[in-house]
């Protein structure tokens, strides 16, 4: 078990504190916490629950042996990931709270928070915190530390300690140090009531604060970057201690990424505007190291998080990989108008001596092309956005599979396809014997869909949603779903219906995991055609014949004024799918009887007009979305309000259902 250096322990203790009520005398100790940035403290939410209410400005005291000369300072709760007024056990993902000093002029030490996201089980950890000197939480806080191995990862954030050490009351909220990496990797959460052992929260759960996380980590990296200018060569800071640990890179080998490199890189990244969305971070880290699979959760929120994906455990990859990532971030930042010259200059200087072939993010020695979806949209006007093809942008895929039985219920799976070879793995799903009832479906899917969109949505460019259904479910009005019932005043667009905010298209579930020549041939022809032409099927006053869909030419799209649930509509759509059509438009409410109505002509006239203006088939999904947006804004009836669009790309079929799902009995 590695030992913690004396100076590393001192640095950790200097940033570790405990909380009490703002009362005279020696009030009971609540729990521990630690400074992560100037003025910012991190602790567990349950340390404050019952003592501070959510949204309260109530002040309380911060005390520490190495803080403020031992004198208490006043602080307040800024944000908690969990409602402190709620009851019940707080899960690991929500048991964090950010606290801020009321006096910004008090100087103090800050811990170094690990940026690497993979933390192998079995590594030793050192827990720091305070325990009360007296019984039942009374008496002054007394410093305590202990070393234990993490032997189990519980879920995404839980880290369980081996049962070889007894943790004491008061330690919750204290920092968990990785002595091998020289960084804080967790927050102490709980001890076992009946014996040795305990549970910590992985530090990347901090990303759940989202925008606040970006603010705090910018302050963290900026502070440590500035410390390097003051402590360089003195051996008296976190980076100097990390540099002396086994496995640290050495400055005499340019191909090794050193702790000082990390400090410089993260400080320079902190000076840039934050990423538009998590997908910007994951995309660039994959470009820098294509063989690296970015693991989720948690969603990356800052450029430092992409830097943290370029590790093997806590060991950094080669320097060229990091320099490639930094160069990609620089190019993205500059494309959005940011000044990244300082980062660019440092990357150029640091690249001297790095071996040829060490850099990722290059193809044949030249920088890779940046994904267009991450670049600002400089196209003139406000025209329809073409639907992304493979590698052109990420999409969310929702599979709804109806279960057999009298009760209308579904299994569901959510996937993200971002063009990477690992795309399509389920990010969330629900499969059991009873399924989710139709009445509960939107409620059950709201959170998982919102999480998936949060990963991919860029400013002004929400990611498309693809729904894979059996043909019998093609009339499901997913475009009318609303997954956000509430939103901040500056985020009212979140309350829009799905089909108003983002392109929503349908895919055929039976095509899952397969493609065929006829489907591919028709798709290619439709997208190569100069004009997209709607064909009314069946023709007015006529009967349906299969030849009407099998005989369609390049760029001709079946359009139906009937629903998929109608006998004729279902027959037409089945024949179109069998003939290899990947694009079709129909009215999900249709009309009764064999004869068309007045509204049928209006629907087909709309299709002729809208398709004629399209520059290609790839514009159709966004054209439909824009029409829905106009309908929603003007509150007027329109034949397109109840249409569904099949847009089923054979170049990236819905992934095959190769995974085994089961619910524990």
PyMOL commands that set and color helices and strands:
alter all, ss='L'
color gray80, all
select helices_A, chain A and resi 6-15+45-48+68-70+92-94+135-137+203-209+211-231+238-243+259-270+278-288+303-307+319-335+341-350+372-374+441-456+471-473+478-480+489-495+498-501+509-511+517-528+547-550+567-578+598-613+617-634+639-642+650-652
alter helices_A, ss='H'
color red, helices_A
select strands_A, chain A and resi 16-21+29-37+40-43+59-63+73-80+97-101+124-132+141-154+158-161+175-178+183-191+198-202+311-312+315-316+362-363+366-367+395-402+409-417+426-430+436-437+464-469+504-508+533-536+556-560+583-587+643-647
alter strands_A, ss='S'
color yellow, strands_A
deselect
rebuild
show_as cartoon
